[in-house]
Amino acid sequence: MLWLQAYRQNCLGPDIVPVLPILFSLAVVWNLCLFLFSLNIFISLFTELQEIVFVIQSQSNSFHSKRAEDLERNILKQAEELGKELPRILLIHQMDRHDGAWTILPLMQDFSASYGRNSSWIFFCEEDTRIQIVKLLETLRRFDKSKEWFLGKALYDEESTIIHHYAFAENPTVFKFPDFAAGWALSIPLVNKLANRLKSEPLKSDFTIDLKHEIALYIWQKGNGPHLTSVPEFCTDDLNSYKAVHCATMFSNFLPVCGDPVKKEDIFVAVKTCRKFHRDRIPIVKQTWEGEAALVEYYSDYAEISIPTIDLGVPNTERGHCGKTFAILERFLNHSSSKTPWLVIVDDDTLISIFRLRKLLSCYDPMNQCFLESVMAMDWNRGYSYITGGGGMVFSREAIKKLLASKCQCYSNDAPDDMVLGMCFSGLGIPITHCPLFHQVKYTFLQLLKTDIYLTYSFKVIGNVDPVQVYFTWLAPKVEDSFTEKKQRLLGKIIIYKIF
């Protein structure tokens, strides 16, 4: 047993003593290395934090600006916990010296001039985006900041759609564009490139309709610019989701709580219809959401007592409907109870959750001049933002008073009501408030079953949908209590839904 004898002599005998200082020294060196490694990570995180400019896509309405400021404070708090200087945070609604600042691209030259030499990333997010700063820094570190990067959570069209001008009709899935709710990022080299391009080639588009898609198209530049790079850490999962641990960004997937829902009697619902749809569409409204509303009137080009419909004296038009819309506004102001603070205008092919709308409106002050809509658009030729009203429009009585007192009106009955309203409110200094909870995009029942609500606008309607089934599955008040928590997260935000 020579090996045992050697072990006793060398390891258990007096020769063990010189080994202890060596082991102690090694332990000290190891701990020092760990400390220096951790310090290096901390310094690296701090340095990288100073290289990010956060841009919150905020709105001027007091409810929305407060939510944006809450997010700003949360970002600053996380930065303070790192113990160093605070990052730069910009709120879009405070950059109103730029016409159409909400469309982002007009800001690129300012971003380049102000941050092109001392920053690495411009990170954009919505007011309800939630950011884990350390995780975001770890994620951005994977990308070479000296190159042109366009990062985000990728969306795509399953079929070509009119709102994207039928782009990539042969295979629309090849083109990716960012989900703003998850946040998206541009590297400074790309920002500088876009700024230089905008300086020499002003924007050529007459209109901005779907901002996500159009920004991606502009950056792609017909193949001469970068595609969107999908980043799995940019998420729209809820904060309490089991996936959150892997996410740098998340999204608040619940309706805001601002107190008790407004009373049914505080909302007047105007349904736009015409004689040819009295038999097809009105019965669906009556089978679904009409019972939720206390005050509903149907406005048509023909008075039919059995419904009943009201003939406003405005002939039906194939498009635009500006004359009918302004006649509805005048009737609401002059013939409804002055105690009713809200007017909602919807089409006869719209499904609406009055219950959720009452919750939403509790967040807005009807004494202010409020105008809520579904999709924001921009007319670059005339220099004003406007709404696309297919998903519904909500007006406070105060906003209607100011509008009608201004004598701003339709130039013809078939003028586009959404654009005329945008022009009028812009001239009056009343900002349009974009509400993503109103959806004018049309879906099949199967798509609603499969998709998260923030993907739904990427789909085109296929048809063969039972609107009554859709309503009682997704929109009726009883679903608030009977759905599983997961389905509530996915679907509880839908307020208005187009069915035809």
Residue, then its C-alpha position, 0 to 999 in steps of 0.5 A: m500500500l505504498w500509495l496510502q503511505a505516500y498520501r499520509q506523508n504528503c497530505l496529512g503530515p507536516d508538509i500540509v502546512p505550506v499548502l494552506p497559504i497557497l489555497f488562501s491566496l488562490a481564494v483571494v485571487w478568485n474572489l477578486c476576479l469575481f469582483l472585478f468581473s461584476l464591476n466590469i459588467f456594472i460599468s458596462l451596463f452603465t455605459e450602455l445605458q447612457e448610449i440609449v435614447f428612450v422615445i415614448q410614443s405618447q399622446s397629449n390627452s391628460f390620461h395618456s400623457k400621465r401613463a407615459e410619464d408613469l413609464e418615464r418615472n419607472i425607467l428613471k427609477q430602474a436607472e437610479e438603482l444602477g447608481k449612475e446618471l439618468p438616461r435621456i427620455l423623450l415624449i413624442h407629444q412634447m415634440d409638437r413643433h414637428d407636424g405629424a411627430w407621431t409618425i416618427l420619420p419627421l424626427m429622424q433629423d433631430f435625432s441624428a443632430s442631437y444624438g448621432r455622435n454620443s448615442s448608440w440606440i434610439f429605443f421606441c415604446e408605447e405608454d403601456t410597454r414595460i421595460q426591464i432595463v438590465k435585460l434590455l441592455e443585455t439584449l442590445r449588446r448582442f448587436d454590433k452598434s456600429k452597423e445598421w440595425f432595425l430591431g423589434k417583434a416581427l408582425y406580418d400579413e398572412e394575406s395582402t390587405i388594402i391598408h398596406h396597399y396590397a404590398f407583397a401580394e404574392n407572398p405577404t408573409v415575407f415582409k416583417f414590420p414591428d409591433f410597437a407595443a413590444g418596443w422597437a429599436l434603431s441603431i444610430p448608424l441607421v438613424n443617421k442614414l435615414a436623416n441624410r436620406l430625408k434631407s435630400e429626399p423628403l417623404k413622398s407619401d401623401f398619406t400615412i395610414d398604418l405607421k408600423h408597416e410604412i416605417a418598415l417599408y421606408i427603412w427597407q427602401k426596396g431592398n437597399g435598407p435593412h429588414l426588421t430583425s426579430v428579437p425574441e426578448f421584445c415581448t407583448d406578454d403580460l407582466n405576470s406571464y411565466k414568459a416574462v423572465h425571458c423578456a426585455t419588454m412586456f405589455s400591460n394587457f388589461l383595460p385601465v382602471c380609472g374608477d367606476p364605469v360611466k353610466k349607460e345613460d351617459i353614452f348616446v350611440a348613433v348607428k349609421t345605416c341605409r335602406k339596403f342594409h335594414r334587413d341584413r345588418i340591423p337585426i344583428v345589432k338588435q340580437t347582440w349589443e343593442g340591449e347593452a346601450a340605454l340610448v341608441e338611434y339608427y340614422s338612415d336615408y329612409a324612415e322605417i317605423s319597425i326598427p325604427t330608423i330616422d331619416l336625417g334628410v341626407p341622401n345616402t352616398e356610396r362613400g364619404h358620408c360626411g353629410k350624414t355624420f355632421a347631421i348626426l352631430e347636430r342632432f345629438l347637440n340639439h335634440s338629445s339630453s344635455k346631460t348626456p356627455w358622450l356620443v359614439i358613432v358606429d356603422d351598422d356592421t360594427l359589433i361593440s362592447i358597451f360594457r368595456l366602453r363604459k370602463l374605458l370612458s371612465c378614464y376621460d373627462p367629458m368636460n374636456q374636448c375629447f375625440l377618440e378614434s380607432v386608427m390615426a392617419m396623416d394627410w401630408n399634403r394638407g398637414y393634418s392628422y385625421i381618423t379612420g372611422g370604421g372602428g367607431m368614433v367617440f366625441s365628448r359633447e364639449a368637442i361637438k359644441k366647439l366643432l359646430a360653433s366653428k362653422c367648419q363643415c363638409y364641402s359635399n355630402d360624400a366628402p370623407d367624414d374622417m378627413v373633414l373631422g381631422m381638418c376641422f379639429s386640427g384647425l380648432g387645436i383639439p388633438i385626436t386621441h388614438c385608442p387602439l382598443f377600437h378595431q376596424v380590421k375585420y377578422t374571421f372567428l378562427q383568427l380571433l381564436k388563434t391570435d393575440i389582440y395585437l396581431t389581429y390587425s395584420f389579418k384580412v377578413i376571409g368571411n363566413v363568420d357568424p357575428v352573433q356567435v362572435y359577439f356572445t363569445w368575445l364581447a358580451p358582458k358575461v365573458e368578463d367573469s366566465f373566461t379564463e385568465k389567459k383568454q381575458r388577457l388575449l381578448g379582453k381589450i376588444i371594444i369594437y369589431k367590424i363584421f362585414 
